[in-house]
Amino acid sequence: MRRGFLIFLGLGLALLFLPGTGGADLVLEELPYRVSLGPWQEIGRANLTLTELSPGRYLAQFTARCQGVWSLLDGWLPDQYQTEMSFRDGRLCPLVFREKVRIRGRRLVKEYRFDYQQGHLEYWRKINDRELVRMWQVPLQEMVFDPLSLFYNLRLGVFGDLGGGGTIRVQGIPTPEPEEMVLAMGERTDQGRKIMLTIREPKGGERGPFFFCTGTGPGWVPQDAWTRIFKIGKLAGHLEDSRGGMPKAWLNPPRQKLSSLGQ
């Protein structure tokens, strides 16, 4: 179900910050992507935005839509993914991660709530117009990342030196069993940098690999992201525009150990 979204995980690195226009919720960045599948050069559109909700609190949002006959199919692309995050001690801590998708004609909302004070992670679910219902709760004993907060923190340098050939392993959203997200970093070249993502499941299974290529400029802006769908071909996103720069508040903040869960 997350396959269409996972190819865009690398695009989270591209969420650079643009000057806003004021107001309570300040849109800092918007990036559009064209979505292709095999020989079809445009089956839909995707967009990544970053909004400042209040000082130190942000909302990252991924939206996607199929076009033409592809809009008749469920599951190719998600409707919306959101991450609410707080910026503290030089890192972004996920507060709420939401998935909004359509499956067999049903609208499904999944919501993962991070309670750092109580030390647990809750999963809530909603089908169509029903109320949100809590499905399970697990201990939150170490840092857990959703895809968007992972790539923001990667871009901020929270995981240290990102030399070619290195590997980054972090705990992903549980299901409720823990999952691991593994990033294999390619070498920097004149054309940019290639990074591979694999999702490792608790019973030994894997999802992926998912690839993305960053540009050569500052900010690790992904130009393309892709995976392969069996018997169909390459599902990819292609960046159409890129502007912005790093926010001053994020440049040299004090940092704590990543294992700290203090919120």
Contacts in CASP RR format, 6 or more apart in sequence:
PFRMAT RR
TARGET T0000
AUTHOR 0000-0000-0000
METHOD contacts of the structure
MODEL  1
MRRGFLIFLGLGLALLFLPGTGGADLVLEELPYRVSLGPWQEIGRANLTL
TELSPGRYLAQFTARCQGVWSLLDGWLPDQYQTEMSFRDGRLCPLVFREK
VRIRGRRLVKEYRFDYQQGHLEYWRKINDRELVRMWQVPLQEMVFDPLSL
FYNLRLGVFGDLGGGGTIRVQGIPTPEPEEMVLAMGERTDQGRKIMLTIR
EPKGGERGPFFFCTGTGPGWVPQDAWTRIFKIGKLAGHLEDSRGGMPKAW
LNPPRQKLSSLGQ
1 75 0 8 1.000
1 78 0 8 1.000
1 101 0 8 1.000
1 103 0 8 1.000
2 78 0 8 1.000
2 99 0 8 1.000
2 207 0 8 1.000
3 207 0 8 1.000
3 227 0 8 1.000
3 229 0 8 1.000
3 235 0 8 1.000
4 64 0 8 1.000
4 75 0 8 1.000
4 76 0 8 1.000
4 77 0 8 1.000
4 78 0 8 1.000
4 227 0 8 1.000
4 235 0 8 1.000
5 62 0 8 1.000
5 64 0 8 1.000
5 77 0 8 1.000
5 78 0 8 1.000
5 81 0 8 1.000
5 99 0 8 1.000
5 147 0 8 1.000
6 147 0 8 1.000
6 197 0 8 1.000
6 199 0 8 1.000
6 207 0 8 1.000
6 208 0 8 1.000
6 210 0 8 1.000
6 227 0 8 1.000
7 210 0 8 1.000
7 212 0 8 1.000
7 225 0 8 1.000
7 226 0 8 1.000
7 227 0 8 1.000
7 235 0 8 1.000
7 236 0 8 1.000
7 237 0 8 1.000
8 33 0 8 1.000
8 46 0 8 1.000
8 48 0 8 1.000
8 62 0 8 1.000
8 64 0 8 1.000
8 225 0 8 1.000
8 237 0 8 1.000
9 147 0 8 1.000
9 148 0 8 1.000
9 150 0 8 1.000
9 151 0 8 1.000
9 197 0 8 1.000
9 210 0 8 1.000
9 212 0 8 1.000
9 225 0 8 1.000
10 151 0 8 1.000
10 195 0 8 1.000
10 197 0 8 1.000
10 210 0 8 1.000
10 212 0 8 1.000
10 222 0 8 1.000
10 225 0 8 1.000
11 31 0 8 1.000
11 33 0 8 1.000
11 46 0 8 1.000
11 48 0 8 1.000
11 62 0 8 1.000
11 151 0 8 1.000
11 212 0 8 1.000
11 222 0 8 1.000
11 225 0 8 1.000
11 237 0 8 1.000
11 239 0 8 1.000
12 48 0 8 1.000
12 60 0 8 1.000
12 62 0 8 1.000
12 147 0 8 1.000
12 148 0 8 1.000
12 151 0 8 1.000
12 152 0 8 1.000
12 155 0 8 1.000
12 222 0 8 1.000
13 151 0 8 1.000
13 154 0 8 1.000
13 155 0 8 1.000
13 212 0 8 1.000
13 214 0 8 1.000
13 219 0 8 1.000
13 220 0 8 1.000
13 221 0 8 1.000
13 222 0 8 1.000
14 31 0 8 1.000
14 48 0 8 1.000
14 219 0 8 1.000
14 220 0 8 1.000
14 221 0 8 1.000
14 222 0 8 1.000
14 239 0 8 1.000
14 242 0 8 1.000
15 29 0 8 1.000
15 31 0 8 1.000
15 48 0 8 1.000
15 49 0 8 1.000
15 50 0 8 1.000
15 60 0 8 1.000
15 151 0 8 1.000
15 152 0 8 1.000
15 155 0 8 1.000
16 29 0 8 1.000
16 31 0 8 1.000
16 219 0 8 1.000
16 221 0 8 1.000
16 242 0 8 1.000
16 243 0 8 1.000
16 244 0 8 1.000
16 245 0 8 1.000
16 246 0 8 1.000
17 28 0 8 1.000
17 29 0 8 1.000
17 50 0 8 1.000
17 244 0 8 1.000
17 245 0 8 1.000
17 246 0 8 1.000
17 247 0 8 1.000
18 27 0 8 1.000
18 28 0 8 1.000
18 29 0 8 1.000
18 30 0 8 1.000
18 243 0 8 1.000
18 244 0 8 1.000
18 245 0 8 1.000
20 26 0 8 1.000
20 27 0 8 1.000
20 28 0 8 1.000
21 27 0 8 1.000
24 54 0 8 1.000
25 51 0 8 1.000
25 52 0 8 1.000
25 53 0 8 1.000
25 59 0 8 1.000
26 51 0 8 1.000
26 52 0 8 1.000
27 49 0 8 1.000
27 50 0 8 1.000
27 51 0 8 1.000
28 50 0 8 1.000
28 51 0 8 1.000
28 52 0 8 1.000
28 58 0 8 1.000
28 247 0 8 1.000
29 48 0 8 1.000
29 49 0 8 1.000
29 50 0 8 1.000
29 244 0 8 1.000
30 47 0 8 1.000
30 48 0 8 1.000
30 49 0 8 1.000
31 47 0 8 1.000
31 48 0 8 1.000
31 49 0 8 1.000
31 239 0 8 1.000
31 241 0 8 1.000
31 242 0 8 1.000
32 45 0 8 1.000
32 46 0 8 1.000
32 47 0 8 1.000
32 239 0 8 1.000
32 240 0 8 1.000
32 241 0 8 1.000
33 45 0 8 1.000
33 46 0 8 1.000
33 47 0 8 1.000
33 48 0 8 1.000
33 237 0 8 1.000
33 238 0 8 1.000
33 239 0 8 1.000
33 240 0 8 1.000
34 41 0 8 1.000
34 42 0 8 1.000
34 44 0 8 1.000
34 45 0 8 1.000
34 237 0 8 1.000
34 238 0 8 1.000
34 240 0 8 1.000
35 42 0 8 1.000
35 43 0 8 1.000
35 44 0 8 1.000
35 45 0 8 1.000
35 46 0 8 1.000
35 64 0 8 1.000
35 66 0 8 1.000
35 77 0 8 1.000
35 235 0 8 1.000
35 236 0 8 1.000
35 237 0 8 1.000
35 238 0 8 1.000
36 42 0 8 1.000
36 43 0 8 1.000
36 234 0 8 1.000
36 235 0 8 1.000
36 236 0 8 1.000
36 237 0 8 1.000
36 238 0 8 1.000
37 43 0 8 1.000
37 70 0 8 1.000
37 76 0 8 1.000
37 229 0 8 1.000
37 232 0 8 1.000
37 233 0 8 1.000
37 234 0 8 1.000
37 235 0 8 1.000
37 236 0 8 1.000
38 232 0 8 1.000
38 233 0 8 1.000
38 234 0 8 1.000
38 235 0 8 1.000
40 70 0 8 1.000
42 67 0 8 1.000
43 66 0 8 1.000
43 67 0 8 1.000
43 70 0 8 1.000
43 76 0 8 1.000
44 64 0 8 1.000
44 65 0 8 1.000
44 66 0 8 1.000
44 67 0 8 1.000
44 70 0 8 1.000
44 77 0 8 1.000
45 64 0 8 1.000
45 65 0 8 1.000
45 67 0 8 1.000
46 62 0 8 1.000
46 63 0 8 1.000
46 64 0 8 1.000
46 65 0 8 1.000
46 77 0 8 1.000
46 237 0 8 1.000
47 62 0 8 1.000
47 63 0 8 1.000
47 64 0 8 1.000
48 60 0 8 1.000
48 61 0 8 1.000
48 62 0 8 1.000
49 60 0 8 1.000
49 61 0 8 1.000
49 63 0 8 1.000
50 58 0 8 1.000
50 59 0 8 1.000
50 60 0 8 1.000
50 61 0 8 1.000
51 58 0 8 1.000
51 59 0 8 1.000
51 61 0 8 1.000
52 58 0 8 1.000
53 59 0 8 1.000
53 84 0 8 1.000
56 86 0 8 1.000
56 87 0 8 1.000
56 88 0 8 1.000
56 249 0 8 1.000
57 84 0 8 1.000
57 85 0 8 1.000
57 86 0 8 1.000
57 87 0 8 1.000
57 95 0 8 1.000
58 84 0 8 1.000
58 85 0 8 1.000
58 86 0 8 1.000
58 87 0 8 1.000
58 92 0 8 1.000
59 82 0 8 1.000
59 83 0 8 1.000
59 84 0 8 1.000
59 85 0 8 1.000
60 82 0 8 1.000
60 83 0 8 1.000
60 85 0 8 1.000
60 148 0 8 1.000
60 149 0 8 1.000
60 152 0 8 1.000
61 80 0 8 1.000
61 81 0 8 1.000
61 82 0 8 1.000
61 83 0 8 1.000
62 78 0 8 1.000
62 80 0 8 1.000
62 81 0 8 1.000
62 82 0 8 1.000
62 148 0 8 1.000
63 79 0 8 1.000
63 80 0 8 1.000
63 81 0 8 1.000
64 77 0 8 1.000
64 78 0 8 1.000
64 79 0 8 1.000
64 80 0 8 1.000
65 71 0 8 1.000
65 77 0 8 1.000
65 79 0 8 1.000
66 73 0 8 1.000
66 76 0 8 1.000
66 77 0 8 1.000
70 76 0 8 1.000
74 102 0 8 1.000
74 103 0 8 1.000
74 104 0 8 1.000
74 105 0 8 1.000
75 101 0 8 1.000
75 102 0 8 1.000
75 103 0 8 1.000
76 235 0 8 1.000
78 99 0 8 1.000
78 100 0 8 1.000
78 101 0 8 1.000
79 100 0 8 1.000
79 101 0 8 1.000
79 102 0 8 1.000
79 107 0 8 1.000
80 98 0 8 1.000
80 99 0 8 1.000
80 100 0 8 1.000
81 97 0 8 1.000
81 98 0 8 1.000
81 99 0 8 1.000
81 100 0 8 1.000
81 147 0 8 1.000
81 148 0 8 1.000
82 96 0 8 1.000
82 97 0 8 1.000
82 98 0 8 1.000
82 100 0 8 1.000
83 94 0 8 1.000
83 96 0 8 1.000
83 97 0 8 1.000
83 98 0 8 1.000
83 146 0 8 1.000
83 148 0 8 1.000
83 149 0 8 1.000
84 94 0 8 1.000
84 95 0 8 1.000
84 96 0 8 1.000
84 97 0 8 1.000
85 92 0 8 1.000
85 93 0 8 1.000
85 94 0 8 1.000
85 95 0 8 1.000
85 148 0 8 1.000
85 149 0 8 1.000
85 152 0 8 1.000
86 92 0 8 1.000
86 93 0 8 1.000
86 95 0 8 1.000
86 263 0 8 1.000
87 93 0 8 1.000
87 249 0 8 1.000
87 250 0 8 1.000
87 253 0 8 1.000
88 262 0 8 1.000
88 263 0 8 1.000
89 253 0 8 1.000
89 254 0 8 1.000
89 255 0 8 1.000
89 256 0 8 1.000
89 260 0 8 1.000
90 156 0 8 1.000
90 158 0 8 1.000
90 250 0 8 1.000
90 253 0 8 1.000
90 254 0 8 1.000
90 255 0 8 1.000
90 256 0 8 1.000
91 153 0 8 1.000
91 156 0 8 1.000
91 158 0 8 1.000
91 255 0 8 1.000
91 256 0 8 1.000
91 258 0 8 1.000
92 149 0 8 1.000
92 152 0 8 1.000
92 153 0 8 1.000
92 156 0 8 1.000
93 114 0 8 1.000
93 116 0 8 1.000
93 149 0 8 1.000
93 263 0 8 1.000
94 114 0 8 1.000
94 144 0 8 1.000
94 145 0 8 1.000
94 146 0 8 1.000
94 148 0 8 1.000
94 149 0 8 1.000
95 113 0 8 1.000
95 114 0 8 1.000
96 111 0 8 1.000
96 112 0 8 1.000
96 113 0 8 1.000
96 114 0 8 1.000
97 111 0 8 1.000
97 112 0 8 1.000
97 114 0 8 1.000
97 146 0 8 1.000
97 148 0 8 1.000
97 149 0 8 1.000
97 173 0 8 1.000
98 109 0 8 1.000
98 110 0 8 1.000
98 111 0 8 1.000
98 112 0 8 1.000
99 108 0 8 1.000
99 109 0 8 1.000
99 110 0 8 1.000
99 111 0 8 1.000
100 107 0 8 1.000
100 108 0 8 1.000
100 109 0 8 1.000
101 107 0 8 1.000
101 108 0 8 1.000
101 110 0 8 1.000
102 108 0 8 1.000
106 127 0 8 1.000
106 128 0 8 1.000
107 127 0 8 1.000
107 128 0 8 1.000
108 125 0 8 1.000
108 126 0 8 1.000
108 127 0 8 1.000
109 125 0 8 1.000
109 126 0 8 1.000
109 127 0 8 1.000
109 132 0 8 1.000
110 123 0 8 1.000
110 124 0 8 1.000
110 125 0 8 1.000
111 123 0 8 1.000
111 124 0 8 1.000
111 125 0 8 1.000
111 126 0 8 1.000
111 132 0 8 1.000
112 121 0 8 1.000
112 122 0 8 1.000
112 123 0 8 1.000
112 124 0 8 1.000
112 146 0 8 1.000
112 173 0 8 1.000
113 121 0 8 1.000
113 122 0 8 1.000
113 123 0 8 1.000
113 124 0 8 1.000
114 121 0 8 1.000
114 140 0 8 1.000
114 144 0 8 1.000
115 121 0 8 1.000
115 122 0 8 1.000
115 140 0 8 1.000
116 140 0 8 1.000
116 261 0 8 1.000
116 262 0 8 1.000
116 263 0 8 1.000
117 263 0 8 1.000
119 139 0 8 1.000
119 140 0 8 1.000
119 141 0 8 1.000
119 261 0 8 1.000
120 137 0 8 1.000
120 138 0 8 1.000
120 139 0 8 1.000
120 140 0 8 1.000
121 137 0 8 1.000
121 138 0 8 1.000
121 139 0 8 1.000
121 140 0 8 1.000
121 144 0 8 1.000
121 174 0 8 1.000
122 134 0 8 1.000
122 136 0 8 1.000
122 137 0 8 1.000
123 134 0 8 1.000
123 135 0 8 1.000
123 136 0 8 1.000
123 137 0 8 1.000
123 176 0 8 1.000
124 132 0 8 1.000
124 133 0 8 1.000
124 134 0 8 1.000
124 135 0 8 1.000
125 132 0 8 1.000
125 133 0 8 1.000
125 135 0 8 1.000
126 132 0 8 1.000
126 133 0 8 1.000
136 176 0 8 1.000
138 174 0 8 1.000
138 176 0 8 1.000
140 261 0 8 1.000
141 261 0 8 1.000
142 171 0 8 1.000
142 259 0 8 1.000
142 261 0 8 1.000
143 170 0 8 1.000
143 171 0 8 1.000
143 258 0 8 1.000
143 259 0 8 1.000
143 261 0 8 1.000
144 171 0 8 1.000
144 172 0 8 1.000
144 173 0 8 1.000
144 174 0 8 1.000
145 153 0 8 1.000
145 170 0 8 1.000
145 171 0 8 1.000
145 172 0 8 1.000
145 173 0 8 1.000
145 181 0 8 1.000
146 172 0 8 1.000
146 173 0 8 1.000
147 181 0 8 1.000
150 170 0 8 1.000
150 172 0 8 1.000
150 181 0 8 1.000
153 159 0 8 1.000
154 162 0 8 1.000
154 168 0 8 1.000
154 183 0 8 1.000
154 220 0 8 1.000
155 219 0 8 1.000
155 220 0 8 1.000
156 250 0 8 1.000
158 255 0 8 1.000
158 258 0 8 1.000
159 168 0 8 1.000
159 170 0 8 1.000
159 258 0 8 1.000
162 168 0 8 1.000
162 185 0 8 1.000
163 185 0 8 1.000
163 186 0 8 1.000
163 187 0 8 1.000
163 188 0 8 1.000
164 185 0 8 1.000
164 186 0 8 1.000
164 187 0 8 1.000
164 188 0 8 1.000
165 184 0 8 1.000
165 185 0 8 1.000
165 186 0 8 1.000
165 187 0 8 1.000
166 184 0 8 1.000
166 185 0 8 1.000
166 186 0 8 1.000
167 182 0 8 1.000
167 183 0 8 1.000
167 184 0 8 1.000
167 185 0 8 1.000
168 182 0 8 1.000
168 183 0 8 1.000
168 185 0 8 1.000
169 180 0 8 1.000
169 181 0 8 1.000
169 182 0 8 1.000
169 183 0 8 1.000
170 180 0 8 1.000
170 181 0 8 1.000
171 178 0 8 1.000
171 179 0 8 1.000
171 180 0 8 1.000
171 181 0 8 1.000
172 178 0 8 1.000
172 179 0 8 1.000
172 180 0 8 1.000
172 181 0 8 1.000
173 179 0 8 1.000
175 201 0 8 1.000
175 202 0 8 1.000
177 201 0 8 1.000
177 202 0 8 1.000
177 203 0 8 1.000
178 202 0 8 1.000
179 199 0 8 1.000
179 200 0 8 1.000
179 201 0 8 1.000
179 202 0 8 1.000
180 199 0 8 1.000
180 200 0 8 1.000
181 197 0 8 1.000
181 198 0 8 1.000
181 199 0 8 1.000
181 200 0 8 1.000
182 197 0 8 1.000
182 198 0 8 1.000
182 199 0 8 1.000
182 200 0 8 1.000
183 195 0 8 1.000
183 196 0 8 1.000
183 197 0 8 1.000
184 195 0 8 1.000
184 196 0 8 1.000
184 197 0 8 1.000
184 198 0 8 1.000
185 193 0 8 1.000
185 195 0 8 1.000
186 193 0 8 1.000
186 194 0 8 1.000
186 195 0 8 1.000
186 196 0 8 1.000
187 193 0 8 1.000
190 216 0 8 1.000
191 213 0 8 1.000
191 215 0 8 1.000
191 216 0 8 1.000
192 213 0 8 1.000
192 214 0 8 1.000
192 215 0 8 1.000
192 216 0 8 1.000
193 213 0 8 1.000
193 214 0 8 1.000
193 215 0 8 1.000
193 220 0 8 1.000
194 211 0 8 1.000
194 212 0 8 1.000
194 213 0 8 1.000
195 211 0 8 1.000
195 212 0 8 1.000
195 213 0 8 1.000
195 214 0 8 1.000
196 209 0 8 1.000
196 210 0 8 1.000
196 211 0 8 1.000
197 208 0 8 1.000
197 209 0 8 1.000
197 210 0 8 1.000
197 211 0 8 1.000
197 212 0 8 1.000
198 206 0 8 1.000
198 207 0 8 1.000
198 208 0 8 1.000
198 209 0 8 1.000
198 210 0 8 1.000
199 206 0 8 1.000
199 207 0 8 1.000
199 208 0 8 1.000
200 206 0 8 1.000
201 207 0 8 1.000
208 227 0 8 1.000
209 227 0 8 1.000
210 225 0 8 1.000
210 226 0 8 1.000
210 227 0 8 1.000
211 225 0 8 1.000
211 226 0 8 1.000
211 227 0 8 1.000
212 222 0 8 1.000
212 224 0 8 1.000
212 225 0 8 1.000
212 226 0 8 1.000
213 222 0 8 1.000
213 223 0 8 1.000
213 224 0 8 1.000
213 225 0 8 1.000
214 220 0 8 1.000
214 221 0 8 1.000
214 222 0 8 1.000
214 223 0 8 1.000
215 221 0 8 1.000
215 222 0 8 1.000
215 223 0 8 1.000
218 245 0 8 1.000
218 246 0 8 1.000
219 245 0 8 1.000
219 246 0 8 1.000
221 239 0 8 1.000
221 242 0 8 1.000
222 239 0 8 1.000
223 238 0 8 1.000
223 239 0 8 1.000
224 236 0 8 1.000
224 237 0 8 1.000
224 238 0 8 1.000
224 239 0 8 1.000
225 236 0 8 1.000
225 237 0 8 1.000
226 234 0 8 1.000
226 235 0 8 1.000
226 236 0 8 1.000
226 237 0 8 1.000
227 234 0 8 1.000
227 235 0 8 1.000
228 234 0 8 1.000
228 235 0 8 1.000
229 235 0 8 1.000
END
